[in-house]
Amino acid sequence: MCLRAQLTGEERKMRKHGLRYTCALSALALGLAGASPAVAQDESPDGAQSPPPENPVIVVTGSLIRGTPEDAALPVEVISQEELVNQGSPTALDLIKNLPGSSGVLGDSNQFDSRSQGSEGVSTVNLRGLGPSRTLVLLNGQRLANTPIGVPSVDVNLLPSAAIGRIEVLKDGAAATYGSDAIGGVVNFITNKQLEGLVLSGDYRFIDGSDGDWTASGAFGHDGDGLRVLASFGYQHRSPLAAIERDFAIRPYTENPAGGFTQGGSPGAFLPFAFYPGTFVGVTSDFQVDRGCDDLGGIPVANSTPTDVDSATRCATQYTPFDLLVEKEDRWQAYLETEIDLTDQIVAEFSGLLGHTSISANTSPSYLILNTPTPGLANPIGSQFWVPPNNPGLIAYREANPDQFPSGANSALLAAGVFRTALLGGNPLFRDQNGIDGAAPATRDSESMRFTGAVRGSHSAAFNWELSGTWHKYIRESTGYDSIIDRVQLALRGLGGEDCDPLTGTPGVGPCMFYNPFSNAIESNAITGEINPGYDPAVANDPAVFDYFTKKSSSRISNELKVANLVFSGNTGIALGGGNGIGYALGAQYRHNGYDARYGPYNDLTIYPCPGSLDFGVEDCARPIGLFGFLGSDLPNASSQDVFALFGELQIPIGDRVDIQLAARYEDYGGAVGSTFDPKASARVQITDWLALRGSYQTTFRAPPSNILTAGDYLTSLQFVGGSFRAVRVNDNPTLVPESAESYGGGVLLDFGGFRASVDYWRYDFSDDIVAEPLSGILNSVFDSTLGSSTPGTAVADCSNPLASRFTFSGGPAEGGCGALAPTLSDVTTIDTFYTNGAGLSTSGIDATASYRGDFGTRGTWGVGVTGSYVIDFETNDFFIGDDLVQPGFSAVGKLNYQTTAYPLPEIKLNGYLDAGWDRHNARLTVTHVEGYTDQRLTPGTPGHEIPSFTTLDFTLRIGLPAETDLTLSVLNLLDKDPGFAALDYSYDPFTANPLGRNFKIGIRKAF
């Protein structure tokens, strides 16, 4: 591997120039998975090992003491650049997903799961499946700002991939060393400080159904006259891959009713209504399904069961054909690192990192409208959406389908939670959105700016010091489109249009337009091309009316991190048992986290607090929900957190066979969060030359982020409830306390000849874990199946349950609760949940790795290896809200864990390889296996209850060409394996599997 060394000026002059080529990392060759156990030094291209610099002083992840040996008590796995190149320079996302110790990974399109909504273009690490917020990601041992998404975590996509020399993975808690977040482990990306010269590289990935992905990068290193420079630039492009390009992702309703189907579609269902002012106003029958449902590709259903259109009460329509399995992504990173020898003993270091990601995503043509218009203003007759008798679309539809309107019914109601403005026919405002007509666009732009500075001195082996600082700002800008509630109602009344005055205009005259919600306005299915025989061009909608009520929702949210460190370290010279002297480190840290959220004019509650604010000037309403029907609105929010820490560490060698590490850290967050003290002890004993034992015990913690401590603020997630997506508001909680955990583990290490192996046991016991209340538990508590049909959407609410006040129902009171209704699950419009300290959990498992490397011929090497993780248990305790048991304790191992407090957690993950190298050539076969797991929502025997295992084979051939040039050819997913079926929107689990199928990659790298 390329050692990260702190060298004197003279030692740097003696470095071998041969390292220039060996340590050049190809484009995007950063990652964490699929690597064999790291050896002490990388192999050079000709199969020999490159000599390390003389007298390197190594800083190992998990220790603050310079000179800590890499085979100390810490379970650190080093992944070298050579391993990554031999795998064909896989992307960060591919490697993280394949890491046996990682589960529940963000990165693939997964907009329908609340744990990943808004994270498009972000990739995270989730060691042990404990959640990405519990894995600390570092760059050169220093912190990075979290992404300001629903699950705060570091976006590894914006790290300087072309500058990375190696990755160290500490699969052990390290709060005593690094502070908050380092519960599940630490991943440290370390730049290639030894690169000399210029390396250019690029690759192209052929993906069926897509225009392919490509990358390009360059890295330059220089060392001379007391100045060292490392500079890099990387660019990556991903082409969109539509869901309709994969048969497994788009399935019929009979195979997967949860596969992107909504019972609030367009065409949809309506209530015939009698409107005779002064005589009678009221509903005259049950829901009727629009007769165009069948013809346009919808599924008429009653109680979620397919039936004929006249017996149906809903039209199930599928939105996922408009969506993408891979979004269009364009990303770049620019990095500069300099070191200057101020004196023979003092070095100054500066670095700057800029990165940007631009995402173009698809969403449904329109969203379900969950909230109702302003009564008496937008809607003069009540709180639902009313289609008046003079609406031309209604008139034509009634004439064609008189049997759906009982005697006296002359108008129609469209219920909130059942109605949207466009779906199967697409949205006429948006054409060719990533190759799909009618899909609404969404964008996600991420910008990362990070600067560091440090001055360090090495005065003797007994005393070193370092003063360092980091500033990092991560900005996330998001846009999407939604329907303005009151404007939809005005358009139904013929008062739609930017220049139409809703108080004085004449319906359908001049600038005032009607919106027709019926199928006779839709010519064909935008995806399949199915023609609607009931289409009437005379009542088709003008795109201008969609432009009137469809507006952009936008946000700009940032996280800012400031860190100052002062660390003293050295060796006391006190030797025990003839070993090296006792090493020490002690220091202090100040950390500032700042959060700032700003919203666009249409979704800022300080500008438009009520549905009637835009057109009627309403500023006071019972429940300030803003203008939009689905995405909702938010209050601008700024918060910050200041943390002060003191820490220390001792490295105690006893003879040459025992190494003990002791560490402790005190952190003070102030205010209600308070302070915490966490110790750690670890040890390694070398029993024989080939056998060693290691073990550790520690307490760890994670403080609540400042942005979830603000009373009255909330994050809106969109979750599937009762046949459609509903708005779930996850409210902040100022009473949160830090979560804590005890963890311990131990292992056996073998090393003889060319064989290396290790087996480690680990365990975590959490208390006060910071979680969002489990939605599925709240639903099961309020909607007891004994109160109504257990068919989705028809269960009746238990209005005596205190948690019923968390729900807002269509037609119910604005402050939530049942009121006079007997609501069903399909009447839900919004649900309130809270961040809270959970009931605790415990998890344990075993990590194992084994490899053998030998020689063949005079210039060849071969190797075989396997790495695996087995989760023994992941037990959650009973979860109460007040006195209500909403989620009984359960085992999450081998489960999908949808809408619970856990992530998908396969019991076994394995990664194996067989490779052979000769001269500068290498061939490698890699197998990755994820054991099957269970969707605990479903009964045994039903499709999707057992999610099959996912096993893939990858083959990479690296060919060394003249003039220091490498050509790499890869076949990924060699057997073209589809991911296993899961009863989710894309019919597979994006946290775990991969939707690409067999794909091919060609790469080239040139060193100068």
QUITAVEN-V404326 format. One record per backbone hydrogen bond with DSSP energy under -0.5 kcal/mol. CO is the residue of the C=O (numbers start at 1). NH is the residue of the N-H. E is the energy in kcal/mol with one decimal. If there is no record, write none. Layout:
CO&NH&E, CO&NH&E
This chain:
1&3&-0.9, 1&42&-0.5, 3&5&-0.9, 4&59&-0.6, 5&7&-0.7, 8&12&-2.0, 9&13&-1.3, 10&14&-0.8, 11&14&-0.9, 12&15&-1.5, 16&19&-1.7, 17&20&-1.7, 18&21&-0.8, 18&22&-1.3, 19&23&-2.5, 21&24&-1.2, 23&25&-0.5, 26&29&-2.0, 28&30&-1.9, 42&50&-1.2, 44&47&-2.4, 48&44&-3.7, 53&56&-0.7, 56&58&-0.6, 57&6&-1.1, 58&60&-0.6, 58&67&-2.6, 58&68&-0.6, 60&63&-1.9, 64&66&-0.6, 65&68&-1.5, 69&72&-1.4, 74&76&-2.0, 75&77&-0.5, 75&171&-1.5, 76&78&-0.5, 77&79&-0.5, 77&169&-2.9, 78&80&-0.6, 79&167&-2.0, 80&84&-1.4, 81&85&-2.6, 82&86&-2.3, 83&87&-0.9, 84&87&-0.6, 84&89&-2.3, 85&88&-1.8, 91&95&-2.3, 92&96&-2.6, 93&97&-2.4, 94&98&-1.6, 95&99&-0.8, 96&99&-0.7, 99&102&-2.1, 101&128&-3.5, 106&124&-1.3, 108&107&-0.7, 110&113&-1.4, 113&116&-2.2, 113&117&-1.0, 116&119&-1.9, 117&150&-0.6, 119&122&-2.5, 123&156&-2.2, 126&103&-2.0, 126&129&-1.3, 127&130&-1.6, 129&903&-0.6, 131&134&-2.1, 132&135&-1.3, 134&136&-0.5, 134&183&-0.7, 134&184&-3.2, 134&185&-0.7, 136&187&-2.6, 137&144&-0.6, 138&189&-2.6, 139&142&-1.5, 142&139&-2.4, 147&149&-1.5, 150&152&-0.7, 153&147&-3.2, 154&156&-0.9, 155&158&-1.1, 156&159&-1.4, 159&161&-2.0, 160&163&-1.9, 160&164&-0.6, 161&164&-1.1, 163&192&-3.0, 165&81&-0.8, 166&190&-2.6, 167&79&-3.3, 168&170&-0.6, 168&188&-3.0, 169&77&-2.7, 169&171&-0.8, 170&172&-1.5, 170&186&-2.4, 174&177&-0.9, 174&178&-2.9, 174&179&-0.6, 175&179&-1.3, 179&182&-1.4, 181&183&-2.1, 181&184&-0.5, 182&174&-3.0, 182&175&-0.6, 185&136&-2.3, 186&170&-3.1, 187&138&-2.9, 187&189&-0.6, 188&168&-2.4, 188&190&-0.6, 189&140&-3.0, 190&165&-3.1, 190&166&-1.8, 191&193&-1.7, 192&195&-1.5, 197&221&-2.5, 198&1008&-3.2, 199&219&-2.3, 200&1006&-3.2, 201&217&-2.7, 202&1004&-2.7, 203&215&-2.1, 204&206&-0.5, 204&1002&-2.5, 205&207&-0.6, 205&213&-1.6, 206&1000&-1.9, 207&210&-1.9, 213&205&-3.4, 214&237&-2.9, 215&203&-1.7, 216&235&-2.8, 217&201&-2.4, 218&233&-2.5, 219&199&-2.6, 220&231&-2.8, 221&197&-3.0, 222&229&-2.5, 224&227&-1.4, 226&341&-2.4, 227&224&-2.4, 228&339&-2.4, 229&222&-2.4, 230&337&-2.7, 231&220&-3.3, 232&335&-2.5, 233&218&-2.4, 234&333&-2.0, 235&216&-2.3, 236&331&-2.5, 237&214&-2.0, 238&329&-2.1, 241&325&-3.1, 241&326&-1.6, 242&245&-1.7, 243&246&-1.8, 246&249&-1.2, 246&250&-1.1, 249&251&-0.7, 252&255&-1.2, 252&256&-2.1, 256&259&-2.3, 258&260&-2.0, 260&319&-2.8, 260&320&-0.6, 262&317&-2.5, 265&420&-0.6, 266&424&-2.1, 268&290&-2.7, 270&272&-0.6, 270&288&-3.1, 271&413&-2.5, 272&284&-1.9, 272&285&-0.6, 273&275&-0.5, 273&410&-1.4, 273&411&-2.3, 274&282&-1.9, 276&279&-3.0, 276&280&-2.0, 280&276&-2.5, 282&274&-2.9, 286&272&-0.5, 288&270&-2.6, 290&293&-2.1, 291&295&-0.5, 292&296&-1.9, 293&298&-3.0, 294&297&-1.7, 298&300&-0.5, 299&316&-3.2, 300&307&-2.3, 301&313&-2.4, 301&314&-2.0, 302&305&-1.9, 305&302&-2.3, 308&311&-1.1, 308&312&-0.9, 309&289&-0.5, 314&301&-2.7, 314&316&-0.6, 315&317&-0.6, 316&299&-2.5, 317&262&-2.6, 319&322&-1.9, 320&323&-1.9, 323&243&-2.2, 325&109&-1.1, 326&241&-2.1, 327&329&-0.5, 328&360&-2.4, 329&238&-2.5, 330&358&-2.9, 331&236&-2.8, 332&356&-2.5, 333&234&-2.4, 334&354&-2.6, 335&232&-2.4, 336&352&-2.6, 337&230&-2.6, 338&350&-2.3, 339&228&-2.5, 340&342&-0.9, 340&348&-2.7, 345&458&-2.4, 346&342&-1.8, 346&343&-1.9, 347&456&-2.6, 348&340&-2.8, 349&454&-2.4, 350&338&-2.9, 351&452&-2.2, 352&336&-2.3, 353&450&-2.7, 354&334&-3.0, 355&448&-2.8, 356&332&-2.3, 357&446&-2.5, 358&330&-2.0, 359&361&-0.6, 359&444&-1.6, 360&328&-1.7, 361&442&-1.9, 363&440&-1.2, 368&370&-0.7, 369&417&-2.9, 373&375&-0.5, 374&377&-1.3, 374&378&-0.9, 374&379&-2.0, 378&380&-0.5, 379&376&-3.2, 379&382&-0.6, 384&386&-0.6, 385&414&-3.1, 386&388&-0.7, 387&412&-1.8, 388&391&-1.9, 391&395&-2.5, 392&396&-2.3, 393&397&-2.3, 394&398&-2.9, 395&399&-1.9, 396&400&-1.7, 397&401&-1.9, 401&404&-1.6, 402&405&-1.6, 404&406&-0.6, 406&409&-2.5, 408&410&-0.6, 411&273&-2.6, 412&387&-3.4, 413&271&-2.5, 413&415&-0.5, 414&385&-1.9, 415&418&-2.1, 415&419&-0.9, 419&369&-2.9, 422&366&-0.5, 423&426&-2.1, 424&526&-2.7, 426&428&-0.6, 427&430&-1.8, 429&431&-0.5, 430&438&-2.2, 432&434&-1.1, 433&436&-1.1, 436&433&-2.5, 436&439&-0.7, 438&427&-1.5, 440&363&-2.5, 442&361&-3.2, 443&479&-2.1, 444&359&-2.0, 445&477&-3.1, 446&357&-2.5, 447&475&-3.0, 448&355&-2.2, 449&473&-2.8, 450&353&-3.0, 451&471&-2.7, 452&351&-2.1, 453&469&-2.6, 454&349&-3.0, 455&467&-2.7, 456&347&-2.6, 457&459&-0.5, 457&465&-2.1, 460&463&-0.8, 461&571&-1.5, 463&459&-1.3, 463&460&-1.3, 464&569&-2.4, 465&457&-2.4, 466&468&-0.5, 466&567&-2.5, 467&455&-2.5, 468&565&-2.7, 469&453&-2.2, 470&563&-2.5, 471&451&-2.8, 472&561&-3.2, 473&449&-2.3, 474&559&-2.4, 475&447&-2.5, 476&557&-2.7, 477&445&-3.1, 478&555&-2.1, 479&443&-1.4, 480&553&-3.2, 482&551&-2.2, 483&485&-0.6, 483&629&-2.1, 484&488&-1.9, 485&489&-1.7, 486&490&-2.5, 487&491&-2.3, 488&492&-2.1, 489&493&-1.3, 490&495&-3.2, 491&494&-1.5, 491&515&-2.1, 494&508&-2.3, 496&513&-3.2, 497&500&-1.5, 499&501&-0.5, 500&502&-0.7, 501&505&-3.1, 505&507&-0.5, 506&509&-2.2, 509&512&-1.9, 513&496&-2.5, 515&517&-0.6, 518&521&-1.7, 519&522&-2.2, 520&536&-2.9, 521&523&-0.6, 521&541&-0.5, 523&532&-2.5, 525&529&-2.0, 530&525&-2.3, 531&533&-0.7, 532&535&-1.6, 536&539&-2.1, 537&540&-0.9, 542&545&-2.1, 542&546&-0.9, 543&547&-2.1, 544&548&-1.4, 545&549&-1.4, 546&550&-2.0, 549&484&-2.8, 549&551&-0.7, 551&482&-2.1, 553&480&-2.0, 554&600&-2.5, 555&478&-2.0, 556&598&-2.1, 557&476&-3.1, 558&596&-2.2, 559&474&-2.7, 560&594&-2.9, 561&472&-2.5, 562&592&-3.0, 563&470&-2.4, 564&590&-2.4, 565&468&-2.3, 566&588&-2.0, 567&466&-2.1, 568&586&-2.5, 569&464&-3.2, 570&584&-2.6, 573&575&-0.8, 574&582&-1.8, 575&577&-0.5, 576&579&-1.4, 576&655&-3.1, 580&576&-0.6, 582&572&-3.4, 583&651&-2.7, 584&570&-2.0, 585&649&-2.8, 586&568&-3.1, 587&647&-2.2, 588&566&-2.2, 589&645&-2.6, 590&564&-2.5, 591&643&-3.1, 592&562&-2.3, 592&594&-0.5, 593&641&-2.2, 594&560&-2.9, 595&639&-2.4, 596&558&-2.7, 597&637&-1.7, 598&556&-3.0, 600&603&-1.1, 601&604&-0.8, 602&627&-0.7, 603&605&-0.6, 603&634&-2.2, 604&607&-1.6, 604&608&-2.6, 609&626&-2.4, 610&613&-1.9, 612&616&-1.6, 612&618&-1.8, 613&617&-0.8, 618&610&-0.5, 623&625&-0.9, 627&485&-2.7, 629&370&-3.0, 634&605&-2.5, 637&597&-3.1, 639&595&-3.2, 641&593&-2.7, 643&591&-2.7, 644&668&-2.8, 645&589&-2.2, 646&666&-3.0, 647&587&-2.4, 648&664&-2.1, 649&585&-2.0, 650&652&-0.6, 650&662&-2.4, 651&583&-2.6, 651&653&-0.7, 652&660&-2.2, 653&576&-0.7, 653&655&-0.6, 654&657&-0.9, 654&658&-1.2, 657&686&-3.7, 658&654&-3.1, 659&684&-2.6, 660&652&-3.9, 661&682&-2.6, 662&650&-3.1, 663&680&-2.7, 664&648&-2.2, 665&678&-2.6, 666&646&-2.2, 667&669&-0.5, 667&676&-2.5, 668&644&-2.0, 670&673&-0.8, 670&674&-1.5, 674&669&-3.0, 676&667&-2.6, 678&665&-1.8, 679&699&-1.9, 680&663&-2.6, 681&697&-2.7, 682&661&-3.2, 683&695&-2.3, 684&659&-2.7, 685&687&-1.0, 685&693&-2.8, 690&751&-1.9, 691&687&-1.1, 691&688&-1.9, 692&749&-2.8, 693&685&-3.1, 694&747&-2.9, 695&683&-2.6, 696&745&-1.9, 697&681&-3.0, 698&743&-2.5, 700&741&-2.5, 701&181&-0.9, 702&739&-2.4, 705&708&-1.6, 706&709&-1.5, 708&733&-2.7, 709&711&-0.7, 710&713&-1.7, 713&732&-2.9, 715&717&-0.6, 715&730&-3.6, 717&719&-0.5, 717&728&-3.4, 719&721&-0.6, 719&726&-3.0, 721&724&-1.3, 723&263&-1.7, 724&721&-3.3, 726&719&-2.3, 726&728&-0.5, 727&729&-0.6, 727&831&-1.9, 728&717&-3.2, 728&730&-0.7, 729&731&-0.9, 729&833&-3.2, 730&715&-2.4, 731&835&-2.5, 733&736&-1.4, 739&702&-2.1, 740&767&-2.5, 741&700&-3.1, 742&765&-2.5, 743&698&-2.1, 744&763&-1.7, 745&696&-2.5, 746&761&-3.4, 747&694&-2.1, 748&759&-2.2, 749&692&-2.2, 750&757&-2.2, 752&755&-2.4, 754&853&-1.6, 755&752&-2.1, 756&851&-2.7, 757&750&-3.2, 758&849&-2.4, 759&748&-2.4, 760&847&-2.7, 761&746&-1.8, 762&845&-2.1, 763&744&-1.8, 764&843&-2.4, 765&742&-2.1, 766&841&-0.7, 767&740&-2.3, 769&771&-0.7, 769&838&-4.5, 771&836&-3.1, 774&778&-1.7, 775&779&-2.7, 776&780&-2.4, 777&781&-1.6, 778&782&-2.2, 779&783&-2.9, 782&784&-0.9, 782&798&-2.8, 784&787&-2.2, 785&788&-0.8, 791&794&-2.3, 791&795&-0.6, 793&826&-2.0, 794&789&-0.6, 795&825&-1.6, 797&799&-1.1, 798&801&-1.8, 801&804&-2.3, 802&805&-1.3, 803&806&-1.8, 804&807&-1.7, 804&817&-0.6, 806&832&-2.0, 807&817&-3.6, 808&829&-3.1, 808&830&-1.4, 809&812&-2.4, 813&816&-1.6, 817&809&-0.5, 818&821&-1.9, 823&797&-3.0, 824&827&-1.6, 825&828&-1.4, 827&810&-3.0, 829&727&-1.4, 830&808&-2.5, 831&729&-3.0, 831&833&-0.5, 833&731&-3.4, 834&773&-2.2, 836&771&-2.6, 836&838&-0.6, 838&768&-0.5, 840&877&-2.0, 841&766&-3.5, 842&875&-2.8, 843&764&-3.0, 844&872&-1.4, 844&873&-1.6, 845&762&-2.4, 846&870&-2.9, 847&760&-3.1, 848&868&-3.1, 849&758&-2.5, 850&866&-2.7, 851&756&-2.6, 852&864&-2.2, 854&862&-2.6, 856&860&-1.4, 859&919&-1.2, 860&856&-2.0, 861&917&-3.3, 862&854&-2.5, 863&915&-2.7, 864&852&-2.8, 865&913&-2.5, 866&850&-2.4, 867&911&-2.5, 868&848&-2.4, 869&909&-1.9, 870&846&-2.9, 870&872&-0.7, 873&844&-2.0, 874&876&-0.5, 874&892&-3.1, 875&842&-2.2, 878&880&-0.6, 879&886&-2.0, 879&887&-1.7, 880&882&-0.5, 881&884&-2.0, 883&885&-0.6, 884&881&-2.6, 884&886&-0.9, 887&879&-2.7, 890&876&-2.7, 890&892&-0.6, 892&895&-1.5, 894&934&-2.8, 895&905&-2.4, 897&900&-1.3, 899&776&-1.5, 905&894&-2.9, 905&895&-0.6, 907&871&-2.7, 908&931&-2.8, 909&869&-2.4, 910&929&-2.7, 911&867&-2.9, 912&927&-2.6, 913&865&-2.0, 914&925&-2.8, 915&863&-2.7, 916&923&-2.7, 917&861&-3.0, 918&921&-3.2, 921&918&-1.9, 922&958&-3.7, 923&916&-2.4, 924&956&-2.6, 925&914&-2.1, 926&954&-2.8, 927&912&-2.8, 928&952&-2.4, 929&910&-2.7, 930&950&-2.2, 933&947&-3.2, 934&896&-2.5, 934&936&-0.9, 935&938&-1.7, 939&942&-2.0, 942&945&-2.1, 945&935&-2.7, 945&947&-0.7, 946&948&-0.6, 947&933&-1.6, 950&930&-1.8, 952&928&-2.4, 953&974&-3.6, 954&926&-3.0, 955&971&-2.8, 956&924&-2.5, 957&959&-0.5, 957&969&-2.8, 958&922&-2.4, 958&960&-0.5, 959&961&-0.6, 959&967&-2.6, 961&965&-1.2, 964&1007&-2.3, 965&961&-3.4, 966&1005&-2.3, 967&959&-3.5, 968&1003&-2.8, 969&957&-3.1, 970&1001&-2.4, 971&955&-2.6, 972&999&-2.2, 973&976&-2.5, 982&984&-2.6, 984&987&-1.3, 987&982&-1.2, 988&990&-0.9, 989&992&-1.5, 989&993&-2.5, 991&105&-1.8, 998&208&-0.6, 999&972&-2.9, 1000&206&-3.5, 1001&970&-2.8, 1002&204&-2.5, 1003&968&-3.0, 1004&202&-2.2, 1005&966&-2.7, 1006&200&-2.8
